[in-house]
Amino acid sequence: MLKIKAFLLVLLLGSAFSYYVEDLERGNVINTFKRFIEGKASEYDLYLIKSLTEDIKNDPPEFFRLFSKGLMAEKRGNLKLAIENYLRSIELKPDYNPSYFRFNELIRKVENPEIFRKRITEIIRKRFSKAPPVIIKNPPDKYVFLVEKMSQYMLIYKGKELEGLYPVTTGRDWEDKWVEGDRRTPEGIYYFTEFIPPDRLPKMYGGIAVVLNYPNPVDKLLGKGGSGIWLHGSDENNRNNIPFSTRGCVVADNEDLKTIVKKIKTDNTLIAIYKEIPFNIKLDDVLSFLREWERSWESKDYEKYISMYSKNFRWKRGGLKEWKRYKKRVILDKKSIEVDVEDLTVLAFRRGMSDEVEYYVAEFLQRYSSDKYSDVGIKRLYIIKEDGKLRILREEFRRGG
């Protein structure tokens, strides 16, 4: 029996070595790296990798070493060691998204996940103690919500002060939403449109749900589809601690939601969802753009005013052509116009990992008066880059302050 076992062992080793030799005979090194990634590298695989990398003089940064060690531990089935390495990687580089994604992929698979969750919460709190630059302007008494898919956290700022930090879960597929049923959470800037009464909610939503205005005007311009994106609770315990597990909505803990919803005003609270909330981003001077828009309107400089609108501008009566005709009549017909912008909030959105801002949303209380008409209400402008310049894609206005 021992001789048979020894023979089989020699046969298996010889077979493994034979595959390695055949790879080299064909000049194939891909399988070597596949075996390495799977944690199955032979001694000769390691020799080859070592030989191939000797010419690389740059030492990898420590956060990347730790991420690599996490991958190897994960492939070998040591999930707690993998999570530990990912956490240490994040501590050294708090915006390194691969470590976050791997952490969140594994956190549901280990016992006592709250130990690791507590540590990452403190990392997130420290990272966002200063408001990220995507919050360009916000009144000191107004709330804005930021959701980061890579870390699976929701941040609530009052003005630019971090007031709340809550774990959430988003879509099963962590990329941006494009079509109905893709199980993805959309990325963009939205606002809450309505609270759904508990008696209209199936049990699975935990009794609390607030609707987002997805798709927004930029989404529609891009052809993004789907609907029914909510912030809601769950009838499952700790559902918020099961990352990437929804059909596209943002799910928070029921007890957390009781606090969160008190900070929401429908039609007047912005929520921005990012893959990664950026700290290094190229911002345009959108505040100067808004002041110029306001001045051109007040001074009845029709040509300047209308030049600030996108060729893709749409409103309830048509496109830019109809808007020009309407505005020419109502602006030039007035002897005087006064526009006051108050309580201005401006958020910036960038898609994926780009350094460039894709669009801005400006929301404010607008007081308009002329010799013939006056009103007050909430104005929202969607501002995009077009031919290298800022342009208004869409206006939304709701009377009442």
C-alpha positions in Angstrom: 0.0 0.0 0.0 2.8 2.4 0.9 4.5 1.6 -2.4 1.3 2.4 -4.3 0.9 5.7 -2.5 4.5 6.6 -3.2 4.1 5.7 -6.8 1.0 7.9 -7.1 2.8 10.8 -5.4 5.7 10.6 -7.9 3.2 10.3 -10.8 1.3 13.4 -9.6 4.5 15.4 -9.1 5.8 14.3 -12.4 2.6 15.2 -14.1 2.6 18.7 -12.5 6.2 19.2 -13.5 5.4 18.0 -17.0 2.7 20.7 -17.3 5.2 23.3 -16.2 7.8 22.1 -18.8 5.2 22.1 -21.5 4.3 25.7 -20.7 7.9 26.7 -21.0 8.3 24.8 -24.2 5.5 26.8 -25.7 6.8 30.0 -24.1 3.7 30.3 -22.1 4.0 32.1 -18.7 0.3 33.0 -18.3 -0.4 29.7 -16.5 2.4 30.3 -14.1 0.7 33.6 -13.0 -2.7 31.9 -12.9 -1.4 29.3 -10.5 0.2 32.0 -8.4 -3.0 34.0 -8.2 -4.9 30.8 -7.2 -2.4 30.1 -4.5 -1.3 26.9 -6.3 2.2 28.0 -7.6 4.9 25.3 -7.7 8.5 25.9 -6.7 9.3 26.3 -10.4 6.5 28.8 -10.9 8.0 30.9 -8.1 11.5 30.6 -9.7 10.0 31.9 -13.0 8.1 34.8 -11.4 11.2 35.8 -9.4 13.3 35.7 -12.5 10.8 37.8 -14.5 10.6 40.5 -11.9 14.2 41.0 -11.1 14.5 43.8 -13.6 11.7 45.8 -11.9 13.6 48.2 -9.7 10.7 50.1 -8.2 9.6 48.7 -4.8 5.7 48.6 -4.6 4.2 50.9 -1.9 3.3 49.2 1.3 -0.5 49.6 0.8 -0.1 47.6 -2.4 2.0 44.9 -0.8 -0.7 44.5 1.8 -3.4 44.3 -0.9 -1.4 41.6 -2.7 -1.0 39.7 0.5 -4.7 39.9 1.0 -5.4 38.5 -2.4 -3.1 35.5 -1.7 -4.6 34.9 1.7 -8.1 35.0 0.1 -7.1 32.5 -2.6 -5.8 30.2 0.1 -9.1 30.4 2.1 -7.7 32.4 5.0 -10.4 35.1 4.9 -9.7 36.8 8.2 -6.0 37.2 7.3 -7.1 38.6 3.9 -9.5 41.1 5.6 -6.8 42.1 8.0 -4.4 42.9 5.1 -7.1 44.8 3.3 -7.8 46.9 6.4 -4.1 47.7 6.9 -3.9 48.6 3.2 -6.9 51.0 3.6 -5.4 52.5 6.8 -2.3 53.4 4.8 -4.2 54.7 1.7 -7.8 55.5 2.7 -9.0 56.0 -0.9 -7.6 52.8 -2.4 -10.8 51.3 -3.8 -9.6 47.7 -4.6 -9.0 47.1 -0.9 -12.5 48.3 0.0 -14.1 46.1 -2.6 -12.3 43.0 -1.5 -13.0 43.9 2.1 -16.7 44.2 1.4 -16.7 41.0 -0.7 -15.4 39.0 2.3 -17.0 40.7 5.3 -20.2 38.7 4.9 -18.3 35.4 4.8 -16.6 35.6 8.2 -17.7 35.2 11.8 -18.0 38.3 14.1 -17.8 40.8 11.2 -18.7 43.6 13.5 -15.0 43.6 14.7 -13.8 44.5 11.2 -16.8 46.8 10.6 -15.9 48.9 13.6 -12.4 49.4 12.4 -13.4 50.5 8.9 -16.0 52.8 10.3 -13.3 54.7 12.2 -11.1 54.9 9.0 -14.1 56.3 7.1 -14.9 58.8 9.8 -11.3 60.1 9.8 -11.2 60.2 6.0 -14.3 62.3 5.7 -14.0 64.5 8.8 -13.2 67.2 6.3 -15.9 67.7 3.7 -14.8 66.4 0.2 -14.5 69.0 -2.6 -17.6 67.6 -4.3 -19.5 69.7 -1.8 -18.7 73.0 -3.3 -21.2 75.1 -1.3 -23.8 74.3 1.2 -25.7 76.5 3.8 -24.7 75.7 7.4 -28.2 74.5 8.3 -28.8 72.3 5.3 -28.2 68.6 4.9 -26.6 66.8 1.9 -26.2 63.0 1.6 -23.2 61.3 0.0 -23.2 57.5 -0.7 -19.9 55.8 -1.6 -20.4 52.4 -3.2 -16.8 51.1 -2.7 -16.9 51.5 1.1 -20.6 50.9 1.4 -21.2 54.0 3.6 -23.6 56.9 3.7 -22.3 60.3 4.9 -24.5 63.1 6.0 -23.2 66.6 6.1 -24.8 69.6 7.7 -23.3 72.5 5.9 -19.8 71.1 5.5 -19.7 69.4 8.9 -19.9 65.6 9.0 -22.9 64.9 11.2 -23.7 61.2 10.4 -22.0 58.1 9.1 -24.0 55.0 8.4 -23.2 51.6 6.8 -25.4 50.8 3.8 -25.6 48.2 1.1 -26.1 48.9 -2.6 -26.7 46.9 -5.8 -25.3 43.4 -6.3 -23.4 44.5 -9.3 -21.3 47.5 -8.2 -21.0 49.2 -11.5 -23.2 52.2 -12.6 -26.8 51.6 -13.5 -27.7 51.6 -17.2 -30.8 49.4 -17.8 -33.8 48.1 -15.9 -33.1 45.0 -13.9 -29.3 45.1 -14.0 -29.2 45.1 -10.1 -26.9 48.2 -10.1 -27.2 51.3 -8.0 -27.1 54.5 -10.2 -24.3 57.0 -9.8 -25.2 60.6 -9.9 -26.8 63.5 -8.0 -30.4 63.1 -7.1 -33.0 64.4 -4.7 -35.8 62.7 -2.6 -39.2 63.1 -4.2 -41.6 61.4 -1.7 -41.9 59.2 1.4 -43.9 56.1 0.8 -46.4 55.4 3.6 -45.7 52.3 5.6 -49.1 50.8 4.8 -48.1 50.9 1.1 -44.8 49.0 1.6 -44.3 45.3 1.5 -42.7 43.9 4.7 -39.3 43.5 3.0 -38.7 47.3 3.0 -38.7 47.6 6.8 -41.5 50.2 7.0 -39.4 53.1 5.6 -38.8 54.1 2.0 -37.9 57.4 0.3 -37.9 57.7 -3.5 -35.1 59.2 -5.5 -35.6 61.1 -8.8 -33.7 58.5 -10.9 -33.2 58.9 -13.8 -32.3 62.6 -13.6 -31.9 64.9 -16.6 -28.3 63.9 -17.2 -29.1 60.2 -17.0 -31.9 60.7 -19.6 -29.4 62.5 -21.9 -27.1 59.5 -21.6 -29.9 57.1 -22.3 -29.8 55.4 -18.9 -32.8 53.3 -18.1 -34.6 51.8 -15.1 -36.6 53.3 -12.3 -37.7 52.7 -8.7 -34.5 53.6 -6.9 -35.2 54.2 -3.2 -33.5 54.6 0.1 -35.2 52.1 2.4 -34.9 49.7 5.3 -35.3 45.9 5.5 -37.0 43.1 7.4 -33.7 41.3 7.6 -31.5 41.9 10.7 -28.2 43.6 9.8 -29.1 43.7 6.1 -27.0 47.0 5.9 -24.0 44.9 6.8 -24.3 42.6 3.8 -22.5 44.6 1.2 -23.6 44.6 -2.5 -26.9 42.8 -1.9 -29.7 44.9 -3.3 -31.5 45.1 -6.6 -30.3 48.7 -7.0 -31.7 50.6 -4.1 -29.7 51.9 -1.1 -30.5 50.0 2.1 -29.8 51.2 5.6 -30.5 49.9 9.1 -34.0 50.5 10.2 -33.0 52.2 13.4 -30.5 54.4 11.5 -33.2 55.3 9.1 -35.4 56.7 11.8 -32.7 59.3 12.4 -31.8 59.7 8.7 -35.3 60.5 7.5 -35.7 63.4 9.9 -33.0 65.2 7.9 -34.8 64.8 4.5 -37.0 67.4 2.9 -38.7 66.1 -0.2 -37.7 68.1 -3.3 -35.0 69.9 -1.4 -32.4 67.4 -0.1 -29.7 66.3 -2.5 -28.2 62.8 -2.4 -25.1 62.1 -4.5 -24.0 58.5 -5.2 -20.4 57.8 -6.3 -18.3 54.7 -6.9 -15.6 56.6 -4.9 -16.0 60.0 -3.4 -13.0 62.0 -4.8 -10.7 64.3 -3.0 -8.5 65.0 -6.0 -10.7 66.5 -8.7 -10.5 69.3 -11.2 -13.3 71.7 -10.4 -14.7 74.4 -12.7 -15.5 77.9 -11.4 -19.2 77.0 -11.2 -19.9 79.7 -8.6 -18.7 82.5 -11.0 -20.8 80.9 -13.7 -23.9 81.1 -11.5 -23.2 84.7 -10.6 -22.8 85.5 -14.3 -26.1 83.7 -15.1 -27.9 85.8 -12.4 -26.3 89.1 -13.6 -27.2 88.5 -17.2 -30.8 87.8 -16.3 -31.1 90.9 -14.0 -29.4 93.2 -16.6 -31.7 91.8 -19.3 -28.6 90.8 -21.4 -30.6 88.3 -23.4 -27.7 87.2 -25.7 -25.4 86.5 -22.7 -28.2 84.8 -20.7 -29.2 82.5 -23.5 -25.6 81.6 -24.4 -25.4 79.9 -21.0 -27.9 77.1 -22.0 -27.0 73.8 -23.6 -27.9 72.9 -27.1 -29.5 69.8 -25.4 -31.6 72.0 -23.0 -35.1 70.7 -22.6 -38.2 72.1 -20.7 -41.9 71.5 -20.6 -42.6 73.2 -23.9 -39.7 71.8 -26.0 -36.0 72.4 -26.5 -33.6 75.3 -26.8 -35.3 76.9 -29.8 -38.6 77.2 -27.9 -36.7 78.4 -24.7 -35.0 81.2 -26.7 -38.3 82.4 -28.1 -40.0 82.3 -24.7 -37.2 84.0 -22.8 -36.6 86.7 -25.4 -40.3 87.7 -25.0 -40.4 87.6 -21.2 -37.0 89.2 -20.5 -37.2 92.1 -23.0 -40.8 92.8 -22.1 -39.8 93.8 -18.5 -38.6 97.2 -17.5 -36.7 95.8 -14.5 -35.8 92.3 -13.2 -34.4 91.4 -9.8 -33.2 87.9 -9.0 -31.9 86.9 -5.5 -30.2 83.5 -5.0 -30.3 82.3 -1.4 -29.3 79.1 0.5 -27.2 77.9 -2.4 -26.0 74.3 -2.5 -23.7 73.1 -5.3 -22.5 69.5 -5.7 -20.1 68.1 -8.3 -20.3 64.6 -9.8 -17.6 62.6 -11.6 -18.2 59.1 -13.0 -16.0 56.2 -12.0 -12.4 57.2 -11.3 -12.1 60.2 -13.7 -10.4 63.4 -12.6 -12.9 65.4 -14.5 -16.3 66.7 -13.3 -19.1 65.4 -15.5 -21.8 67.8 -14.1 -22.9 70.0 -11.3 -26.2 70.4 -9.6 -27.0 73.8 -8.1 -30.0 74.1 -5.8 -31.2 77.3 -4.2 -34.1 79.5 -3.0 -34.9 81.9 -5.9 -36.6 85.2 -5.3 -37.7 86.8 -8.6 -39.4 90.1 -9.0 -40.1 92.4 -12.0 -42.4 95.3 -12.7 -45.0 92.8 -13.9 -44.5 89.5 -11.9 -42.9 88.0 -8.9 -42.5 84.6 -7.3 -40.4 82.6 -4.8 -39.4 79.0 -5.0 -36.8 76.2 -5.1 -34.7 76.3 -8.3 -32.4 73.4 -9.4 -29.9 73.7 -12.3 -28.1 70.8 -13.9 -24.9 72.2 -15.4 -22.7 70.2 -17.8 -19.5 70.8 -19.8 -20.2 71.5 -23.5 -17.5 72.5 -26.0 -15.2 73.2 -23.0 -17.7 75.6 -21.3 -20.3 75.3 -18.6 -23.9 75.1 -19.9 -27.3 74.6 -18.2 -28.8 71.4 -19.4 -32.1 71.6 -17.4 -33.9 73.8 -15.0 -36.4 72.6 -12.3 -38.5 75.1 -10.3 -41.1 74.5 -7.5 -42.9 77.5 -6.2 -42.9 78.0 -2.4 -40.0 78.6 -0.1 
